[in-house]
């Protein structure tokens, strides 16, 4: 097994004018499952491909274990990669697809058969070994692609958006399968995705990227509860965090956030950090689950209760999304399944002010 160390990694195109990866440094422990997540074009796949040796490094170093691999060919890096498009040979059976890489490396036939059968057993695809890819569903093809990687018994597994072509239900199933696979193999994983749900549910740590730059590296719930900046807060979480501009006001030693149409009190624990911003504009972020219907709250005060218009109610079975309007901002609340206020009517909602975030409107960094 192996750790991975990335030092000041850069990738540029067009003579250095276009920078896809910008000075990325990251340490991944042995047997750790790390997720690279971000919007399209953020540099996550390019970073992964440089680790795999499929992209040339412009600057910086990549270490796998104690070995500098910048100039090592992909086949000699002891890694296995699973792609988004499966990349199966259509004229070969499942067995032949899984065995192909081992045969190229000259493994004896009994060892090839043993490894393929072991991988097929792990992935529950033994009954498909004689079929060809066209006879399989998308989820079954992805299992075959995983099996082809497993038989290599590499030091590091690299996954490049492997579930993007699957439907929502199959993605849930395959997330579970990959998690079980990770526990069984006890190997280092780097997993690239644009789906923050995959990132939150699968990774030991998440690396959030934007424009080729790492924004934050932390455990999933730390990313969710303590985002480093406004981008991280808005990218991680479904539905996205509600963001509103307003002014920090001080009155009688108390601090308030004034949005223009409503005013809520800032909790004392946050006041010291926001005191330097008194009279200045900030951005408040509050997640939809931290906004409650006043009718279902046993304890509230006028200082954290506001009146809004309910423009749309979206029932989703176990929960309901409320689309609200303050007169200046649109935002969402996520409430219980039986909480369905009347549409196009005013209602009162309560902000859990102990859960809010504040961001600098210029730098977008987290204030608290």
N, C-alpha and C positions, 0 to 999 in steps of 0.2 A: 504494500500500500504506500501512498505518498501524499505529502503535503504539496501545496502549490504556492509559490511566491511570485507576485507580479510587481515589478519595480519601475515606476515612471514610464509606463507603456504609452507609446504614441503611434498613431497611424494617420498618415496624411496622403492626400491625392492631389492631382493637378499641380505638381511641383511644390507642394507644401501649402497651397492656398486653401484647400479644403481639409479640415481636420476632423476625422471621424472619431478618433479616440484621443483624449487630451490628458496626458500625464496621469494615467490611472495606476494606483498602487493598491495592492490587496494581498492579504495573507489568508490562505485557506488551510485549515488544519487537516491532518490525516483523518479520513472517514467522515468528514464534515459534508453536509448537503447545503450548498450555497446557491441562492437564486439571484440571477441578474435580471432585473426588471426595469422597464421604462417604455416610453412610447416608441413608435417606429422611427428609425433614424437616430436613436440615442447612442449607438455604438456598442450595444450589448452583444449582438451576434458577431460583430467584427472582433471584439475582444476574445470571444470564445474561439473564433476561427484562428486567431493568432496563437492561442494556447494549443490548438490542435495542429498548428503548422500549415494551415491552408491559406493563411494570409501572411505576407512578409512583414516583419516588425520594422517600423520606421525608426523608432528610438525606444530605449528601455530594455529590460531583461525579463525573461520568464524562466523560472526554476521549477522543475518537477522533482520533488525530493531534493537531493543535493546536486542535481545535474542541471547545468545551464543548457537550455534546449533551443535557443534562438536559431541556431543553424542546423539543428537535428531534423532530418526528414520526418514527416508525419508517421510513417510506418515504424519508425524506431523510437517513438516517444512513449510507447506502452500505454496508449490511450485508446478508447473506443468511443465513437461518436454516433448518435442517433439523430437523424434529420427529420424535418417536418414532412417531407414527401416520401418517406419510407425507403426509397431507392432500392427496391427489390428487383431482381432479374425476372422478367415475366415468363421466360421459357424454362426456368428451373422450378423444381418442387420446393416446398418449404424446407425440407431437409437439406437439399442442395444449396439453397440460399444461405442457410445458417452455417453450413460446413465450408462454404467457398473460401473464406478467408484463411481458415485453418489449413486447407489443402494447399493454398498458395505458399504458405509458410513451411510446407513439408512435414506436417504432423502425420504420424502413422495412422492408418485407417482405423484401428481399434480405439485410439485416443480420440479421433475425430467423432466417431460414433458415440463414444461415452459422453463427451462434452455436449454434443447436440441433444442427446436424450435427457441429460441432466437439466439443460436449459429449458427444454420442452416441458419437462415435468414441473419446473418452477413456475412457468408461465401458463400451464394448463393448455398446451397446444399439441400434445402428442398425437391426437386423432387427426391433425391437419398435416402431418409430415409429408404425406404423399400428394397433397393438393398443390396447385399452382396459385400464385397471388390473385389471379382474376376470380378464383373460386372462394375468396375470403372477403369478409366485411372489412371496413376501415379499422375497427378495433383489433381484429385478428391480424391484419397486416402490420399494425403497429407492434403487436406482440412478437411477430416474427422479426421485425427490425430490432426490438429489444433483445431477442434471443441471439441474433447474429452478433450483437455486442457482448452479451454475457459469455459466450463460448470462448472469447478471447482471454477472459480472466485478466483484464487490464488493471493498471494501478489507478486509473482515473476514467470515469464515465463523463462524457460531455453530451448534453441534450440541447438541441437547438429547436425550440418551439415544437416539440414532438406531438402535441395534442391539438394543434391548431386546425387540422383538417377533420376532426371528429365532431359529432353533434354533442349538445350540452350533456345529455345523459351519459354518453360514452366517455366524455372527458372526466366526469366524476368517477366512473368505474376505473379508468386508467390511472387517475391520480392515486387511488387506493392501491392499485397494482404496483405502481412505481414505489410507493411508500413501503409496501411489504417487501419489494425487491431490495430496496436500500437496507432494510433491517436485516435481511438474510445475507446479503453479500458483504456488508460492512466495508464498503469502498468509498473513496472520495467522489463526490458528484458535483458538477457545475451544471446548472439548469437555466436556460434562457427562456424567458417568456415575456409577453406584453400583458398577460392576464394577471392582475393583482390578486385574484382569488387563488390561483395556483401558487403564487408567491407566499401568501399568508398561510396556506394550509400545508405546504410541503417542506419549506426550508428551515434549516437551523438558523441561518442568517439570511437577510435580504440585502442586496446591493442595489440601491435605486440610482439610475443613471438618467442624465439629461444632457443632450448636446455633447456627448462624448466625455462628460465629467461625472464622477461619482458625487451624488448629493448626500447620501447617508448610508452607512453600513451598520446594521443592528439586528437583533432578534425581531421576529414579526410583530409582537405586541409592543415592543419599544418603538418601532417605526410607527405603529398606529397611534399609540398614546402620547408619544413625545417626538413628533416629526421635527426635523432640523430646520425646515423652511416651508414656505407656502406651497411650493411645488410638490414636495413629498406628502404633505397633508392632503392636498387635492387629488393626488394620483392614487394613493393607497386608501381604500375604503369604498364600499358600495352601499348606498349611493354616495357620490362624492361629498366631501365636507362642504357645508354652507359657508360662504365668505361674504362679509359685509364691511364696507368702509364706514368709519365714523370717527368721532373725536373723544379723547379722554378728558373728562371733566372732573374737577375737584370741588367739593362742597361740604363744609363742616367736617373736614378731615376724612371724608368718604370720597371714593372715586367711582365714576360712572362711565359707561360707554354710551355715547349719544349718537344714534344712527341717523337722526334727522326726523324720523317719524316716531321713534320710540327711544326710551332711555332705560337701561338696566344697570344695576349696581354691580361693580366689580368686587369679588370676594376679597377679604382682608389679606389672605395669603398671597394674592397677586399684586396688591397695591404698591408695595415697595418697588417691584420691578417696573411698574408702569408710571410711577411718580415722575420720572424725568420726561415723560411724554404728555404731561398735563397741558391741555390746550392744543395738542397736536393730533394729527390724523393717524390712525392705526387701522389695521384690518383685523376684524374679529372672525374666528373660525369656530363653528359649532357643528358637531355631527348630528345627523337626523335623529338618532336614538336618544339624544340628550335634550330633545324638545318634546314637551308633554302637553296633552290636552288638559286644560285647567280643571275640567269636570272630573278627571280621574286622578287628581293629585290631592293627597290628604293635607300636605303642608306646602304653602307657598306664601309669598308676600308680594305686595304691589311693586316692590323693587326688582323682581325678576319675572313679572307677568306683563305680557303685552297683548294688545288687540290687533288681530290680523284678519284678512279675508281668506276664506278657504275656496280656492278656485277649482280644485279637482281632487277627487278621492279615488285612489287606486288600490283595490283590495287584492292581496296576493296570497290568500289562504291563511297562513299563520300570522301574518302581519298586514298592516295597511300603510301606504304612503299617502301623506297629505301634502298637496302642493299649495303653498301659502304665499300671501303677498302682504307686505307691510305698508305698501304705498310707495316704497322706494326700492325695495329688494324682493326678489322671488327666492324662496327657499323651501326646503322639504323637512317634514317630520316623519319619523317611522314609529308607528304606535301599534297597540294591540289589535287583534283580529276583529274585535267587536266594537272598536272605536271608529264610528263612521259619521262625522259631523255633516251637516247639511251643506251642499255645494252652493257657492255664491252668497254665503252668509258670513257675517263676522263671528269670530270666536276668540277666546282667550287661550293663549299658550304660555307655558312656563319654560324658561331657559334654566338648565342646570349650569349655573355660572361657575361651579367648581370644575367643570369639564371643558371649558372653552379654551381656545388658544388665541394668542395675539401675535401679529406679524408686523414687521416694519414695512410700510407701503413702498419704500424705495428699494431696499436691499432684499426684501422678502424673507429675511431670516426670522426665526422664531424669537419673540421677546419673552414669552413665558407659556 
